Amino acid sequence: MLNKFFKIQDTVDVYIKDLEQDGKVIITFHKMTTRQRVEIITKKNVAEFLALLDGKKSVIEILNKLGKFSSEEAEKLITYLSNEHLLTDTSLNIDIDHRYDRQINYFDDMILDRRGSETQKILASKHIVFLGCGAIGSTIAEILVRAGVQSLTLVDFKKITKSNIDLHLFATEENISESKVQALAKYLTKINQKIRIKTFDEKLLPNTDLSRWIDNKVDLVINSCDEPYIGHTSLKVGRYLQNFKIPLYVAGGFDAHLMSSGELINPPFTPCIDCSQQTFTKALEGWKPTYSHINTSNVIVENNQFDSENNYTVGGAGGLIMMSSFSANLSCIKILQFLCEDSSFDHKPIRYEYLPNKGVMTEFVLTRQEECNVCNK
């Protein structure tokens, strides 16, 4: 230990205050990421020792410079500070892209299983399949690529239209009529040229052979495919993935739930996909929408016609780009923690939703059903 090089973690501020007792100080370590504080009362020479921990001088070099500081005291102090996740051992040379420095600092504070640089490597090793590359799926893909994920499979059958440009962050007028998967793949490659991407310009159908898109090396499938309905597509995908113990994330941000998160389906840690869908079915049992005004049927049909001349769709639920971006970012907090293999990850299946007209965040908890053969084994 004495030959190693240490420094205070970059996310830790250190404050020192003299006490009335002779030679005593109170040292406060403030973790900026978590806002946690660690305080010790000790001698002034400990503060001097900490000030010299710059990652460039070994512990023995610092002790030789201080003089009145024993090696036993130094070892005890370093052990304590390391256990509190306040120190970084710069002796360990881990090859990591410095573009992720701030994120690694975050991991150092938030994921305590290992060093942040090691967590970053775990994240880079993950392979994710995206079913649907619309406003939600594409934004989640972009966030995770910027975070360091380097292997993806993109599945979507649609082409980019004029109406996509306001909600699809990767789309421009130059992409109109181009397949979504190809346009998104090119966009993501500009963010990180090291990424490996497979693309399938195909539609998810009841008889689709999912093994063509998903193999046993996949770490997570993210489903944002909401046609004809995300509940139906998630049932097909989730039942298939259960056989291979591959986790599924069912994205939010669809229909009237534009500012909702999704939920992770990973039995036995969470309810299975059938239980999750049954939770929604039971919660909505007997529910009927109410209308202040009812259009005649011919008006409804006219409002949903496809305008081929201008290449955009009229009608449908209203939405804003910041709403779908909110949904994607909210989801990624949970997705990132799961991909980083955080041992403190909470599998409690909660779907969050922000209601902009009320300014509140709601929670909907998915539950296991008593009659389920999967969850009650």
N, C-alpha and C positions, 0 to 999 in steps of 0.2 A: 504493500500500500504506500509506503514512504517514497517509492520511486515513481509513483504515478502523478499525473497532472490533472488537477481539478479546477473548476471554476463554478461560481454561483450561476444557476440557470438563468438564461436571458429573460425569462418571464417573472423573475423574482426581484422585487425591490427590497433593499435592506435599510433599516432606520436604526440609529443608535442614539440612546439617551443616557446621560450620566445620572447616576443615583447618588443619594446623600452618603451612602456607605463608601468607605475608602476603596478606590480601585474597582468599583463595581459599575456595570452598565447593563441596561436592558436592550437587547437586540431583537428587533421585530423583522421577520421575514414575511413579506406580503406577496402572495401569488396573484398576479394581475389577472390571469385567465379565470381562476375559480373564486377569487376574492377571499381566499382563506388566509389566515394569519397564524404564524408560529412565533412564539416569544420565548426567549431564554434570558435568565439573569446570570451574568458571568463576569469574569475579569476583563479589564481593558485590553490585555494582551491577546485575548481571543478575537476582539474586533480588529486588532492589527493583523492577526493571522488571516482573517477572512478577507481583509483588504488586499492581501498579497496573492490570494487564490485567483489568478488571472488565466489559468490554463496553459501558461507558457513556462512557468517554473514548477519543478517537482516539489513534493511536500518536503523532502529532505533539504532542498535548497532554501525553502522558506524558513525551516527550522534553524538552519545555520545562520541565516540572516537575523532572525529574531533573538537567538541566544537563549533567553529564559522562557523556553516553551518545550516541554518534554515530548518525546516521540509517543509515549503512552497517551498523553492528553490529546495529541494530534489525531491518533488513530481512533480514540473514542469519539472525538468531535466529528470527524469525517464519517464514521459509521452512523452516528446519529443523524447528521444532515443528509446522508444518502438515503437512509430509511424514510426520511421525511420528504424525499424527492425534491431537495433543494440544490443538489450538486449535479454537475455533469462531469463525467470522466472523459477528458479530451485525449487520453492515451489510446482510446479505442478508435482506430481509424476506419470508419464506415463510409464507403463510397456512396454518396448520395447527391442528387442534383440540388444545387443551392436554390433553385426556384421554389423549393418546398420548405425553405427555412422557417418561415412563420408558421406554417402548418405543423411542422415537426415540433416547434415550441409548444403549440397547442396540445399535441399528442403527449408531450412530456408531462403536462399538467393534468390532462383529462383521462388518459389511459395509462394506468399505473402498472400494467403487467410487464412492461419492458420499456426500453428507451424509445423515444419518439422516432428516431431514425429507423429502428427496427420495425416499428409499426408502419412506417411509410413503405418499407419494402414489402410487407405483407399486403398492403393495399395495392401495390403495383402488380402483384402476382395474380390478382383476381380476374376471372373471366365472367362477364355479365351479358345476358341476352336481353335485348329490348324488343318487346312485341308492341309495335306502334311507335311511330316517330313523329307524332304530332306536337302540339304546343307543350304538353307535359313530358312525354317521353324524351323528346329531343333536348329539352332544357335539363332534365335529370342527367342525360348522357353527357351534356356539355359540362355540368358541374362536376361530375365524377371524373371526367377526363382531365379537367383542370386540377382536380385533387390528386391525380396520379394513377388512376386506373388505366391500364395499357392494353387490355384485350376485350373486344366487344363484338357482339353479333347484332346487326340491325335488321329488323323485319317490318316491312310496310309495303302495301301494294299501290299506294296513292302517288299521284304526281302533285307537284306544287302548283297552286292556283293563286290568282291575284288576292283572294281573301285570306290566304295563309300568311301573307307578309306582315300583317299587323300582330300576329300571335306567335309565329315561328321565328325565334331569334336568329336562326341560321339562314333564313331565306331572304333573298333580294329579288328584284325584278328580273335579274339575269337568270334566276333559277326557275322561272315560270315554265311549266311543262316538263321540267326535269323530275325524275323520280326522287321521292323524299330521301330514300336510303342513300342514294348516290350523292345528293347534295349535302346531306348531313355528314356522310363519311369524309367528303372533301373538306368541309368546314372543321371537323374535329381534327383532321390530320394537320391543318394549319396551326392548331393549338399545340399539338405535340406530334412531331414526325415519327416518334418511336412507337406509336400505337399500332396495334394489329386489329383490323376490322374485316369481318365477313358481312356481306350484305345479301339479303333475299328480298327481291321485289315481288312479293307474294302476299296473298290474302289468307288470314286465319279462317278456316272453314270447319264445319263439324267433322269432316273426314280427313282433315289435314294430318299428315304423318309428322308429328312433332320431333321425332328422332332425327330428322334432316336438319333441324335448327338447333336442337339441344342434345348435347352428349354428356357423358358422365364427368367431364372436366369442368362443367359449368358450376360456378359458385352461387349465382343468384339469377333469377329471371324476374324482370320487371315488366308487368303487363299494364299497358295504358290503352289497349285496343278496346275501344268502346262501341264498336259496331259489330253486331246489331245492339249489343248491350254489354257493358263490362262485366256484369254478373255472370252472363252466359259464357263469355270467353274465358273468364277466370276459373269457372267450374271445369271446363275441358282441360285447361292448362294445369290447374292445381291437382286434379286427380291423376294426371300423367306424372307430374313431378313427385307426388307422394311415393310412387313406386321406387324412385331413385334417391329419395331423401334430399331433394334439391329444394331450397327455400324459394318462395314466391313472394314478391312484393306487388300487391294490387294497388295501383296508383289512384289518387283522387283527382280532383280538378275536372270532373265531367258533369254534363247536363247542368243542373242548378247548383251543383256543389263545387263551384269553380275555385273556392279557397279552402278546400279540404285537403288533409293529408291522406295517405293511403294506409294500408296495414300490412304487416309482415305475416305470412302464413308459413309456419315452420313446425309442424307437429313432430314430436309430442310437446314441444315447448309452448305452442300456441294451439288454438282450435284449428281443426282441419278446414279445408276450403268449403266443404258442405255445411259444417257448423256455422262458419262465418256467414254464408249466404242465408242460412236459416234464421240467423239472428236478425238480419235485415228484413226478411220476409215476415217474421213474427212482429217485429216492431212496427211495420207498416200495415199490418192486418186491419182491414176495415177503414183504412185511410182513403179519403177521396179529396181531390183538389176542389177548391172553390174559386169561382170566377166572378169578377165584378161586371164583366161584359163578355158575351159569347158571340163569336163571329159565325156567319153562315158557312156551311161546308165548302162552298165554291171559293170563298175568300181565303179560307185556310189552305186549300190546295194551291191557289194562285201564289200565296206568300211563300210557299216552299218549293216553287219551281226552280230548276237550275237555269241560270242565264248563261247560255253557251257563248253569246256574243261578247260579254264582258268577263266571262270566266270567273264568276264568283257566285256563291250561294246566298239567296235572300231568305231571311227568316231564321228561326231557331232561337235558342237561349242567348240573351245578350251577355257579353263578357269583355274584359279588358286584359291587356297583356300583363299588367301588374298582378292580376288575380291568378292567372295560370303560373306566373313566375313565383308568386307566393306559395302556391301549392307545391311546386317542384322543389323549392328551397326548403320548405318545411319538411317534406318527405326525406330530403337528402341528409338532414341531421341524423335521423334514425338509420338510414341506409348506410351512411358512412361509419357510424359506430359499430354496426353489425359486421360490415366488411373488414373492419380493423380488428375483429376478434377480441373485443373488450369483454373481459370476464364479468364486468359489472353490468353488462347489457340487460335491460329490462324487457322481457318478452311480452309483457302485458299488452294485449292487442287493443289499442285505443285508436280510433279514428278522430282526429281533431278537425274542427271546422271553424273558420272565422266568419262571423256574420257582419258584413260591412255596414248594414243599415242599423245595427244595434251596437256595434263596437265591442263585441264579446267573442270569446273563444269557447266553443262547446266541445264536449267529449261524448263519444259513443263507444261503449265497450262491447267487443265481440265475445260471445260465450260458447262454451262447449254444450252440445245438446245431449240430453240424457239418453236418447235412443241411438246415438252415433256409435257405430261399430269400430270406427277408427280411433276416436278420442277416448273411448271407454275400454280399450283393451287392457 
